[in-house]
Amino acid sequence: MDIAKDQFDFEVRWHPYFLNPSAPKEGIPKSDFYKQKFGAGQYERMMSRMTEVFRGVGLEYNTSGLTGNTLDSHRLINFAALQGYDKQNALVEELFLNYFCQGKYIGDRQVLLDAAIKVGVQGAAEFLEDPNSGLKEVNEELEKYSSGNSGVPNYVINGKHRINGGQPPEVFLRAFQAAAQ
């Protein structure tokens, strides 16, 4: 979206979506999860495509690490929004880097706290201490925004232009141009 920020006035808001609602809290290897979910052939094609998309924006796609229950991540992301959508977006970007480029498990409390500290989310440790903090809000947003989604990320621009999955910057630029018409 950096490619469009100088041309268009927009605000990014993040909403929760669980890829695997029954995922274990302790996490499982990403590669195992993706191979089981998509099959070995589709997994390899997906990894190749994602590697190219990431390389196109100067990042290295990393499939190491764990995936699992992301409830605490979603709670923290909603909490960050209370401090401003720019803060929420900075946290999400940091968590994406952690997960997709550094092989860190974003279900891990310390990874979440480190990301929150790095982007300046105040009160994250205290917030995450109570497992019920923000739970109601996450559940309400899941109910409101999850219908029609088949994967993540899922973007809706001006309420009508939908972009699914990891896409190159040009796709977003075209969507913003269409939305501006």
C-alpha positions in Angstrom: 0.0 0.0 0.0 3.0 2.2 0.2 2.9 2.5 -3.5 -0.5 4.3 -3.3 -0.2 6.4 -0.1 1.1 9.5 -2.0 -1.7 9.3 -4.6 -4.7 8.4 -2.4 -6.0 9.3 1.0 -7.0 6.2 2.8 -7.0 4.6 6.3 -6.1 1.0 7.0 -8.1 -0.8 9.7 -7.4 -4.5 10.6 -10.1 -7.0 11.6 -9.6 -10.5 13.0 -9.9 -13.7 11.0 -8.9 -17.2 12.1 -7.4 -19.4 9.4 -7.6 -22.3 11.8 -9.9 -21.6 14.8 -9.0 -24.9 16.5 -5.3 -24.4 16.1 -3.2 -25.3 19.2 -1.9 -22.6 21.4 1.6 -24.1 21.4 1.7 -24.0 17.6 2.8 -26.4 14.9 5.4 -26.1 12.2 4.1 -23.9 9.4 5.3 -26.2 6.6 3.4 -29.1 8.2 0.2 -27.1 8.5 0.3 -25.8 5.0 1.1 -29.2 3.5 -1.7 -30.8 5.4 -4.2 -28.0 4.4 -3.2 -27.6 0.8 -1.4 -30.8 -0.2 2.3 -31.0 -1.1 1.9 -29.8 -4.7 -0.2 -26.8 -4.0 2.1 -26.0 -1.0 5.2 -25.9 -3.3 3.4 -23.6 -5.8 2.2 -21.4 -3.0 5.7 -21.1 -1.5 7.2 -20.3 -4.9 4.6 -17.6 -5.6 4.9 -16.0 -2.1 8.7 -16.1 -2.4 8.4 -14.1 -5.6 5.9 -11.6 -4.2 8.1 -11.0 -1.1 11.2 -10.7 -3.3 9.4 -8.1 -5.4 9.1 -5.8 -2.4 12.6 -6.5 -1.1 11.8 -9.1 1.6 12.7 -12.7 2.1 9.8 -15.1 2.6 10.6 -17.5 5.5 8.6 -20.7 6.0 10.3 -21.7 9.2 8.7 -21.3 12.6 5.3 -22.1 14.0 1.7 -21.3 13.2 -1.2 -21.8 15.6 -3.7 -20.0 17.7 -3.6 -16.3 17.0 -6.3 -15.1 19.4 -3.8 -13.1 21.5 -2.4 -11.5 18.4 -5.9 -10.4 17.4 -6.7 -9.1 20.9 -3.5 -7.1 20.9 -4.1 -5.7 17.4 -7.6 -4.5 18.4 -6.1 -3.0 21.6 -3.5 -1.1 19.5 -6.3 0.4 17.4 -7.5 2.2 20.6 -4.2 4.1 20.4 -4.8 4.9 16.7 -5.1 3.1 13.4 -1.6 4.1 12.6 -0.4 2.3 15.7 -2.5 -0.7 14.8 -1.1 -0.8 11.3 2.5 -0.5 12.6 1.9 -3.4 14.9 0.4 -5.6 12.2 3.3 -4.8 9.9 5.7 -5.8 12.6 3.8 -9.0 13.3 3.8 -9.8 9.6 7.6 -9.3 9.4 8.0 -11.5 12.5 5.8 -14.3 11.1 6.5 -14.2 7.3 10.2 -13.0 7.3 11.7 -14.0 10.6 10.0 -17.3 11.4 8.7 -16.1 14.7 5.5 -17.5 16.2 2.9 -14.7 16.7 1.0 -16.8 19.2 3.9 -16.4 21.6 3.4 -13.8 24.3 7.0 -12.5 24.2 6.9 -12.1 20.5 3.7 -10.1 20.8 5.2 -7.9 23.6 8.4 -7.3 21.7 6.4 -6.2 18.7 4.2 -3.9 20.8 7.2 -2.3 22.5 9.0 -1.8 19.1 6.0 0.1 17.6 5.1 1.9 20.9 1.8 0.2 21.9 1.4 1.3 25.5 0.0 -1.1 28.2 0.4 -4.3 26.1 1.8 -6.4 28.9 -1.0 -5.5 31.3 -3.6 -6.0 28.6 -2.4 -9.5 27.6 -2.2 -10.6 31.2 -6.0 -10.9 31.4 -7.1 -13.5 28.8 -10.6 -11.9 28.7 -9.3 -8.4 27.8 -10.5 -7.6 24.3 -12.1 -11.0 23.8 -15.6 -9.7 23.4 -14.5 -7.2 20.8 -12.5 -9.8 18.8 -15.5 -12.1 18.8 -17.9 -9.3 17.7 -15.5 -8.3 14.9 -15.1 -12.0 13.8 -18.8 -12.3 13.5 -19.1 -9.0 11.6 -16.2 -9.2 9.2 -15.4 -12.9 8.6 -18.3 -13.8 6.2 -17.2 -14.0 2.6 -13.5 -14.4 3.5 -11.7 -17.4 2.2 -8.2 -16.5 3.4 -5.9 -13.8 4.5 -5.0 -11.1 4.0 -8.4 -10.0 2.7 -8.8 -6.3 1.8 -12.0 -4.4 1.1 -11.5 -1.0 -0.5 -14.4 1.4 -0.3 -16.7 -1.4 0.7 -16.7 -3.1 -2.7 -13.2 -3.8 -4.2 -12.0 -7.1 -2.6 -8.4 -8.3 -2.8 -7.6 -11.8 -1.4 -4.2 -13.2 -0.5 -0.7 -11.8 -0.8 -0.7 -9.6 -3.9 2.0 -7.5 -5.5 1.7 -3.7 -5.0 0.4 -3.1 -8.6 -2.8 -5.0 -7.7 -3.5 -2.5 -4.8 -2.7 0.4 -7.0 -5.2 -0.7 -9.6 -7.8 -1.3 -6.9 -7.3 2.2 -5.5 -7.6 3.7 -9.0 -10.8 1.8 -9.6 -12.2 2.9 -6.2 -11.3 6.5 -6.9 -13.4 6.5 -10.1 
